[in-house]
Amino acid sequence: MNREFTFTIKSICLDENYHPSDNTRITTNFANLARGDSRQENLRNALKMIDNSFNSLAHWDNPKGDRYSVELEIVSVDMDIESRGQAFPSIEILKTNIVDHQTNERIEGIVGNNFSSYVRDYDFSVLLLDHNKNKPGFSIPNNFGELHGKLFKYFVNSNEYKQHFSKPPVICLSVSDNKTYHRTENQHPVLGFEYQPNDSSLTEQYFKKMGLQVRYFMPPNSVAPLAFYFVGDLLNDYTNLELISTISTMGTFQRIYRPEIYNANAVAGKCYQPNLKNSDHSLTQIVYDREERGQLAIEQGKFAQEHFIKPYQSILENWSAQYALIIPK
């Protein structure tokens, strides 16, 4: 059964007037900012933080620190399983674009950055929790993340992706608070010092099934490493400005959502273990409810179970079994 799924790619601007769509996961970084009475102020402050961070890193030929600004697009990917016009919101990512106010040039940035997926919510907040419920030890279900990984690779290899984007995605996440990271001597002018973890994490294994490898770097002006998930050669496949667009965007989100790590008052040393209970940190002007965010992840996972996993279970299982035969060339 050489079934082909179809993707519809849509994008909207993420600016201070952004309102999340009905299909957007409300725990997604940018959607979480756009909630409540302070939504416009939250967005305005976050976007200003991104621009300031970008200009700080792209400091050459930029004496006043105002040469560049970053424009963000929210890219939504709907997937139609049966080609009947009934699409499921499968993936949502961010695309950066760079405006050079000195040359009046608009430069394409990187697609990926933030990564949002209802199916990932299902895997981590429903399937994994149910599998370990009332068990003395933690374990991972068989084929955990296999379907999600194949769907993501199928999308990145699809004609729709290639028509919209010129390079593979780069996704930037926070480091894990249950691992220790050791600084190496490898230093990149934009990404900064590379760190290596003492062990592999479940997130690393999950993203590996999506075809992504990971490297950890602490950029200049940062206080902790970031995790960069990518295809190919992170250091040579992307320009400095492209990399800076991702660092400034996702570093800002992490300062807001993980201030104990990314807005800490002490810089990570040669041996670093992140601590979400670190009290020696500063808060941004943007506050969110972390407990609510965790609860909503379970709700979103159940949404994927009800509207995607269960209705299309047999189709997805058959497709997954024959995946090697049907991935686009």
N, C-alpha and C positions, 0 to 999 in steps of 0.2 A: 504494500500500500504506500506508494510514493506521494503521500499527501503533502501539499504545500500550504502553509499558513500565509496569510497576507497581513501586511503591516500598514498602518496609516500613521504618518508622522505629522504632528502639528506643533507649532511653537508660538509662544506669546512672550512679550517683554516683561521682565521682572524689574519693575520700578516702584516708586512710592505709591502708585495708584493700583498696584496689583491686588486682585482678589482671587483666592483659590477657586478652581472649578470644582464641580461636584465629584469629579473622578480623581481629584488629587488626594493623596494620602495626607491627612491633616497632621501627621507626625513628621512629615518632611520638613527639613530645615527652613526653607523659604516660606512654606505654607504656615509653619508655626509662628513665624514672625508677623504674618499678615492677619493676626487674630486679635480681637479685643479692642478696647477704646484707643489704645496707643499704636494701632497697627501702622498708620502712616508714618508716625514718628519712628517706630521701630525700623521700618524699611529704609527710611531716609538716613537714619544713623548707621545702619549696617552698610548701605551702599557707599556712604562717605568713608567708612572705615576701610572698605575694599579699595577705593581710589587712593587713599592715603598710603595704604600698605603697598600698593602697586608702584606708586611713585617713589617710595622709599627704597624699593628693591631695584627699580629701573632708574637709577640716579644719574647715569652718564648722560651728558648733554641735556640735563634737566635741572638747572641751577635753582629754580624756584620750587621744585617739587610739585609742579602742577601740569606737566606736559601731557599726561595720559589720564584717561578715564576708562572704566570698564563697563561695558553694556552686557547684561545677562539675558539670555533667552531660556525659558523653560520649555524643554522639548518633551512632549508627551507622545508615547507610542502605544497605539491600540492594536490589538491582534484579533483577527477574525479566524476562528478555528474552522468553521464549516462553509465559509464564503457565502454567508446568507445575510451579511450586513449587521450581524450581532457581534460587536467588538467588545473585547475585555481590555481594561486599562492595564497593560502589562508592565510598562517601564516608564519612569519619568527621570530625566537627567537635565543637567544644565549645560549650556554652551556659552563660552565667554567670547566676547568681541572687544577689541582694544581700539580706542579712538586716540589718535595722535593729533593733538591740537596744534602742534607746530607745523606739521605737514598737511593737515586736514585729511589724513588717511585713516580709513577704517580697516583694521587688521583682524583677520580671523584668528580666534583663539583655539581653545581645546574643548571638545565635547566630552561629557562624562561628569567629572567633578563630583557633584552630589549624585547619589544613586538611590532611587526609590523603586520598590517592587512589592506588590501585594503578595506575590507568590513567596518571596523571601520571608515576609511576615508570617505566612502560613507555615513555612518550614521551621522557623525559630520559635514562634509564639503559640503554635498549635501542635504541630507534629512532634517537635522535640520535647515540649512540655508533657504531652500525653504519653509519649514513649517512656519518660522517666518518672512518671507519677507513681508514688508509693513504692519506689524501688530504692534499695539501700545505696546503690552506686550509680554514677552517671555513665551513660553510654549513648551512642549515636545510632539511629535507625539505619537499617540497610538502605543503600542507595540514597542516603540523605543528600539533598542538593543536586542530584543527577538531572532531574527534569528541568529545574530552574537553570542549571548551567547549560544544558543543551539548547533551551529556548533562547538564552542570551547569545550564545555563539551563532545560532541560526540567524538571529536578528543582525548581528554585526557583520555576518557574511552575506546578508541579503542585498538584493539590488536596491531596495528602498534606502538602506543605510548608505550605500556607496553613492547614490544619487544626491544625498543631502550632505554627506560629510567626507572630507578628503583624507582624514587620518583616523586610526583606531582610537577608542576612548581611553581616557585616563581618569580613574576614580580616586579620590583622596579622602581618607578616613582618619580617625583618631587612633592613637596607639592603644594597646590593650593594657588594662591596669593589673593584669595578673601575670605579666611577663617582665623580664629585665632586659634592658637594651644597653649594648656596649658600643661606645663611639669608636669608629675606625679612623685611620689616617686619610681615608678617601674624602676629598673635599671638592665640591662642584661650586662654581662661582655664583650660581643662582639657588640651587637646591641646598647648598651648605654641606655640613659634615654628614656622612652616612653613618647610620647606627645599624647594628645587627642584633636580633632578638636571641634570647637563650633557648627558645623553643618555638615550635609551630603552633598556631592557634586554630580554633575551629573556623574563624572568619577567613584565615588564610586558605585553609582547605576548601572552604565553600567557594571562594573566589577563584581558586585554581580550577575548579570544575567549570567555571565560566570562561576559562581560557586565559586568565589573568595571573601574572606573577607579581610579586611585591618587593619593593625596596623602601627603606626608611631613611629619611633625611630630615635634618633640622636646619631650615633656611636661616639666613642672617636676619637678625631682629626678632627671631622666634625664641621661645623658652623651652620647647619640647619638640621631639621629632613628629613628623607626619608620615602616614602610611600611603604610599603611592602604588596603586594597582594599575597594570598596564600590559600591553601586548608589544612585543618587539624590543626596542632599545630606548629606554626612557631618556637617557642622557643625550642621544644623538638624533633621535627621530623628531624632536620638537625644538623649536627655537627658544632662546632665552625669554623673549616676550610671551610666548605661549605658556611656558612653564610658570612665569611670574603671574600670569592671569589666574592660573589654578591655585598657586600658593596664596595669593592675596584674597581670593574668593573663599577658599575652604579654610584658610587660617583664620579668617574673620568669623566664619560660622563656628569654628571650634572654640574660639575665644568666648563666644556667646554661650554655647551649649556645654562646654567643658572648661569653665574658667579655672577649676582646681588644677587642671593640667596646663592649659594653653594661655591662661592669664595669671599664672603663678608669679610670685615675686622673686623666685629663685630660678636660675637657668639650669637646665639639665646638665649634669656633669658627664664624666667619662663612663660611669656606670649609673644607669638611670632606671628607676621603677616608678611608673606613673601612679598617682594616688588620688582617687576621687574623693577622699576624705581630707585632703590637704586644706588646712584652714588659712594658710599663708598665701592668699591669692586676692586679686582685685576683681570686682564685678564691673561689667559694662553697664550702660544705661538700659540694657535690654534684658528682661527677665522672663523666664518661661517656667512652666510647671513640669518638672522631670517625672514626677510620679504619674501625672496624667498621661504623659507621653508613653510610658510603659504600658498603661492600661489600654490606651488606644491601639497600640501595636497588636494586642490580642484581638481586639474587635476587628481590626483590618485583616488579620490572618483568617478569622472566621468568615469574613466577607469573601476572601479568595476561595476558601473551602466550599462555600455555598454556591458561588456564582461561576467558579472556574474548575476547581479540582473535581468536585462531584459530578456536575453535568457532563463534563468531557473526559471522564476518567478512562474509558475504554479507548477512545481516540488517542488520548495522550500517551497511554501505555503502549499502544501499537506503534505510534510515531516514534516514541523514545527508543523502542527496541530496534527500529530500522533507521535510526538517526544517521549512522555512518553512510547510508546509501542516499540520503535525501538532503544532506547539507549542501547549500549552494557552492559552486566552484568559484 
